[in-house]
Amino acid sequence: MHSYNIAVIGGGFMGKTHSLCAASLPFYYDCDFKAVLDTLCSKDPQNTRRRADRYGFLHWTTDFESVIQNPDIDVIDICTPNYLHYSQAQAAILAGKHVYCDKPLCVNARQAHRLAQLAEKSGKVCQVTFQHRFWPAMMQLKQLVDSQAIGQIISFRAVFLHSSLVDPDKPYAWRNAPVSEGGGVLNDLGSHLLDLICYICPQIDSISSVTQTLYPSRRCGTENIEISSDDAAYMLIRLKNGACGTAEVSKLATGMNDVLKLEIHGDSGALMFDLSTPGQLKYYDLKDGKQGGFKTIDCMQKYGPPCDFLTGAVIPGWIRSHIHSYFCFLNNIDKGLPPCPSFSDAAKVQDLIQQARNNCAF
């Protein structure tokens, strides 16, 4: 059995999430490999040591360079703020490491394409954390669209809604940073939603948007910092086949908390995904729709390779798609398979984010 030594870069929420995923794999899958939490790397020595001990890492450090130069490390898992992704992923690939990088891959399309080219030349598995692809109902939706179960796509609607920026007293954070530093809801939530649309639908032909920023500044300590990044974005998208759709991402949706919905309407049927029921998919067949309307498909066990824990009778929780994404990443390394979603996939998403901003109506 192969062992893969993992270094997680970043000790915050996503660093904790990815650490949990790696540690959880043997409970969910009878793996042909072992994930070893080798090194936790973050900037604060005291917190990094405490978290490394708590999460079960063998080592900890504040020196990123020493991690990528360590021949015992196989995987660099990047969970740092967006503006650091490019330099850290580039260094990791050049050091001969496999890379698992949180979304968005970079702060702009130019950087993302450079990393995609570098990753392809390296022969290493370089994957981006677009974990919403890995919900059981989303995987079933993808299979049904590909099999022409709803015919040709006519239209679609997608929303990803939070309310975290409605509060004027919420302090400034790195996600409020300027777009040039990877801030804004298009980078944060938009990258997820646009990845799903690219994954499910035929090629996107054009995209435009309207963006919104609620408050001109936010408190940071004793200062107020001007906000130039977007709090919400409303996108209009046309596919190559002529289909049209809308995509809304917002942190101004009062009362909403992690609401993600996707509707796909075809000329012979329709599909609806709702993150609140990620193990179930709604399916409408035009041939018998008048008799039965939308039917619910139970997708609880649709996790690709066999999972022998928390399957058929258990509703998937928030961490579940992250765990399956991490499993697929390490399994691709172990089996010599290409990454999916790859850095190239992430670069296409970055293109769309840039186009949406460039084609902003006002």
N, C-alpha and C positions, 0 to 999 in steps of 0.2 A: 504494500500500500504506500502510495506516494504521500509525503507530507509537504505542505506549502506554508512556509513561514511568512506571516503577514505583518506588515508595519502599517498602522493606522496613523495618518497625519491629520491632527486636529482633535482636540479633546472635548469639543462641544457636543451638542445634541446629536448631530449626524455621526460624529465619531463614536459616540455611545451606541447609536443604532447599528452601525456597521459592525462594531465589535460584538454586539449581541447576535447578529446574523451569523457571523463566522462561528461563534461558540455554539450556536443552536443547531447547526447542520446535522450532526449525527443523531439528534433526537427526531428529526423529520425524515431523513433519508439514510438508506443503507449505502453510504458512499464508498466508492473505490479509492477515496483519498481522505486525507486528514488536514483540516485547517488549524494552524497553530498561531495563537495570538502571541507573536514574538515581541514586537516593540510598539509602544505608544509614544508618539512624538508630538509635543505641543510647546507653546512658548513659555508657559508659567511653570517653573520647576516644582513648586510645592503641589499645585493642583495636578500636574502630570503624574507625579509619583503616587499621589493618593488614588487617582483614577486607575492607574496601571495596576496597583495592588488590588483594588476593588474589582476590576473587570477580569483579572487573571492573566495579565501580560507577564511575560518572562523578564522584559526589560523596559526601560523608559529613557527618554532623552529629550533635550530641547534643540538638538543639533540635527537639522534635516540632512545636511551633507553627509554626516556620518552614517545615516540610515541608508541612503541610496548607494553608498560605497561599500556597504556591508555585504560580502558575498553570500552570507547565510540567508539574506532576505530575498524572497521570491516575488512577493506582491507588494506594491505600494498602493495603499487605499487613501485617496485624497478627499478629505472632509473639511477643507479650509474655506474661508470666504472666496467668492468668485474670482476676485482679482488676482489671487495667488495660483489658480488652477494651471494657467499656461506655463509659467516658469517651473512649477513643481512637476507637472506631467512631462514636460520636455526633458527635464533633468532625469527623471525616473526612466523614461524610455531609452535615453542615451546611455544610461547605466545598465541597460539590459534587463529591466524589470517588467513584469506584467503590471498593468495599471487598471485600477477600478476608481473612477472619478465621479464625484457627485455632480449633478447638473447645476447650471448649464456648464458645458465643457469650458468655455472661455467667456470673455467679455465682449468679443466681437467675432465676426465671421472670418476675418483674415487670420486671426490666431487659431481659430478652430480648424480651418483647412490645413494650416501648417502642421498642427498636431496630428490630424488625420493622415496626412502624407507620411509623417515621421513614424506613426504607428504601423502603417501598412508596410513600410520598408523594413521595420524592425522584426517582423514576424512574431511579435509578442501579442498576447491577447489584451487588448485595451478596450474596456467597456465603460459605458456611462450609466449612471443610476437613473434610468427611466423606469422605475419599478411598477408604474401603473400598467405597463404591458403584461404584468405577470399575475394579475387577478384571474381567478378561474373563469369568471363570466367574460372578461375581456379576451382571454384566449379562445373561448368558445365563439365569441363574436367574430374574431378574426377568421376562424375556420369557416364559419357560415358565409361571411362575405366572400372569401376566396373560392368557396364552392358554388358561388352564384345562387345561394339559397334565397336571396332577396332580389336577384336580377341585377340590372345596372343601377348604380347609385344615381339618384336624382338630386337629393339634397341631404344636408346634415346640420345638426345643432350640437354645440358643445359648450359647457360652462364649467368653470372651476372657481368657486366662490369662498371667500373668507370675509371676516368683518374686523380684522385686527387693526386696521388703520382708521376706523371711524372715530375712535377716541382721540380727541385733540391733545390729550395729556400723555399719550403713549410716546416714550422718548425715542430719539433718533437711534437707529441701529444700522449695521452695515448693509442691510437690504434696502435702506433708504438712500444709499450712496448714489452719486451720479451714474448715469447709464455707462459712461466710460470706465467706471470701476465695477460694473456688473450689477448695479442696483436696478430697482424697478420690478414691477409685477410681471412684465413680459418675460424677463429673464427668470424670475422665480417660479411663478405658476404657468406662465405662457409656454415655457420650454416643455413642460409636461404635456400640456394640451396639444400643442403643435406636433409633438412626437407621436401622440396617439393618432392624430389625423393623418400624418404621413404614413404611419404603420398600417392603418386600416384602409385608407382611401387611395384611389389612383393619384398620380402625380399632381401636385398643386401648380396651377398656371399663374395665378396672381393673388395678391393679398394686399389689403389696405386696412386702415384702422382709424379709430378715434381714441385718444388717450385722455386720462383725467387724473389730476392731482388735487386732493381735497384741501390741504392746508399748505401755505407757502413756506412754513418753517416748522421745525420740531425742536424740542428741548434736548440738549446734550450737556449734562452737568449744569453749569451756571450760564451756559450760552444757548442761543438759538441758532440752528443751522438751517440754511435755505435748502428747500427740497426741489430738486429739478428732475427727479425720476418719476415714473408713472405709478399711481396707486391702483388704476384700473385701465383696461384696454378692451375695446370692442372691435372685433375684426370681421371683415367680409372677405370670403375666400371663394375663388373659382377653381375647379379642377380641370385637368386637361380634357376630360370627357364632356365638359360643359356643365357638370353639376355645380351647384352653388351651396354655400353654407355659412354659418356664423360661428364665431368662437369668442366667448367672453371670459376674461380673467379679471378678478377683482378682489381687493382687500377692503372694499367699501360696501360690501353687501351686508347691511345691518341684519343681525340675527342669524347669519349663516356661519357654519363652522365646518370646513373641509367638505364642501358640497361639490362633487364631481359627477356630471351627467353627460352622456353621449347618446345622441339619436342618429341612426342612419336609415334613410328612407330610399328604397329602391322601387323599380317598376313592377316588382312582383312580391314585395314584402318589406318588412321593416324590423329594426332591432333597437332595443333601448337598454343601456347600461346605467346603473345607479350605484355609486360607491357605497351608499348606505346598505345595499344588499349585494356585496361583491361576489357572492356564490350563486347568484341567480341572474338570469338574462331573460328579458322580455322579447318574444318573437311573434311577429304577425305575418301570416301567410295569406296573400291576397286571394288565393283559390278558395280557402275556407274561412276567411276572416269574418264574413258576415255571420257565420254560425257561432264562432268561438271568440272573436276578438283577439287581443294579445294573449299569448300563452306563456307561462313561466317555465323556463328550462332550468332544472337543477344542475348546476355546474360544480358542485362542491369538490369533486375528485379530479377536476381538470387541471392537474399540475404537472403535466408532462411525465417525467420519470416517476416511478411509484413512490408515493409518500405513505409511510406506515404510522403516521401520528396526526391526530386532529384532522380527520378527513371527512367522510360522508355526512355525519350527523352534527358537525360542529361549524358554526358560522366563522368565516375567516376574520381575524382581527387586523388592525392597522399594520402590524409588523410582518404579516404573512407574505405580502407581495415582495417586501424587501428580502426576506429569507429566501424565497424562490429565485429572485434575481441573483442573489449572491451564490446560490447553488449552481445556477446556470453558468455564471462567470467561471467559477473554479472547475466545474465539469468540462467546460470548453477548453480550459488549460490542460486538464488531465487527459482529455480525449483528442487533443490536437484539432479542435473545431474552431471556426472563426467566431469572433465576438458578435453578440447581438443583444442589445443595440450597440453598434460600434461607434468609434470616434467619427467615422464618415457620416453615420446617421445623425450624430449630434451636430456636425458641421452644417448639414442641411437645415436642421432646426435653427441654428444660428443665422443662416442666410435668411430664413423666413422672418425671424425676429427683426433683423436689420431692415428687410423690405417693408415690414409692417410699420416700422417707425419712419422710414423714408417716405412712405405713402400715407402719411397721417393727414386726415382731412383738416383738422384744426387742433 
